[in-house]
Amino acid sequence: MISIKQINEKDIDLCYELDSNTISLWSKKQWAHEFKKKGTKIFGLLVKNLLIGICVFQVILDEAQINYFVVNKKFRKKGFGSYLMGYLIKKCEKLNLNKLLLEVSQSNLTAQKFYSRFDFSTVGIRKNYYKDGSHALLKEKKLTTKII
Ligand SMILES: CC(C)(COP(=O)(O)OP(=O)(O)OC[C@H]1O[C@@H](n2cnc3c(N)ncnc32)[C@H](O)[C@@H]1OP(=O)(O)O)[C@@H](O)C(=O)NCCC(=O)NCCS
């Protein structure tokens, strides 16, 4: 059974654990900071109550920035990432946001292919942005908002 729920700070250990087992992006202190950041929402993807995916996004005016997106290694290439991204896009459209933005390493071809399927296009580049010297690609997806 799959579900998506908004995660709050009491589940910080689960977020840190999944991160440590995947991309090791943030320390526990950095996770705590994310939970407190203005406009930030954290969503978890659960399979039978096991947290297998996380998305952190921050709303700034009429745009949302994806600051973190990961699926547990054992559950990849089964459609779970797409399920979470589909949820996020709908959520942003309901919030009447115009754009969804993210950064991805030029060397992360798996993620780039994944984002292309959701019509993210490259709008900029940050040279030597990551610790390993790789460039960051800035990507955006225009959202379909309701005209009221
Ligand atoms: C990028 C990431 C989130 C994708 O998650 P995922 O759960 O594997 O995503 P999906 O399963 O929905 O799609 C991935 C691929 O599996 C394929 N797939 C989905 N269901 C499938 C199935 N049942 N059988 C075979 N292939 C399948 C999809 O078509 C897709 O292929 P493509 O990218 O070649 O088009 C995941 O690889 C990840 O966590 N990477 C590390 C973190 C990362 O790089 N995050 C982004 C940083 S900005």
The ligand as an ORCA input file, in Angstrom:
! r2SCAN-3c Opt
* xyz 0 1
  C      16.036      9.995     -9.566
  C      15.246      9.014     -8.689
  C      14.524      9.813     -7.610
  C      14.218      8.272     -9.549
  O      13.431      7.442     -8.696
  P      12.763      6.077     -9.214
  O      11.853      5.597     -8.144
  O      13.795      5.146     -9.726
  O      11.908      6.649    -10.439
  P      10.912      5.808    -11.406
  O      10.947      4.367    -11.060
  O       9.615      6.485    -11.399
  O      11.585      6.069    -12.815
  C      12.930      5.713    -13.053
  C      13.043      4.848    -14.287
  O      12.495      3.559    -14.032
  C      11.588      3.220    -15.088
  N      10.532      2.369    -14.524
  C       9.502      2.757    -13.758
  N       8.735      1.679    -13.443
  C       9.333      0.612    -14.024
  C       9.050     -0.778    -14.045
  N       7.981     -1.261    -13.416
  N       9.890     -1.575    -14.724
  C      10.967     -1.096    -15.372
  N      11.301      0.214    -15.375
  C      10.491      1.044    -14.715
  C      11.072      4.560    -15.557
  O      10.562      4.502    -16.866
  C      12.316      5.396    -15.474
  O      13.135      5.149    -16.595
  P      13.858      6.337    -17.355
  O      14.359      7.309    -16.336
  O      14.926      5.606    -18.077
  O      12.805      6.940    -18.228
  C      16.188      7.946     -8.057
  O      17.008      7.396     -9.060
  C      17.068      8.489     -6.948
  O      16.671      8.544     -5.782
  N      18.323      8.879     -7.292
  C      19.280      9.362     -6.301
  C      18.904     10.722     -5.819
  C      18.904     11.731     -6.925
  O      19.712     11.670     -7.841
  N      17.981     12.677     -6.791
  C      17.896     13.773     -7.688
  C      18.907     14.776     -7.315
  S      18.495     16.341     -7.950
*
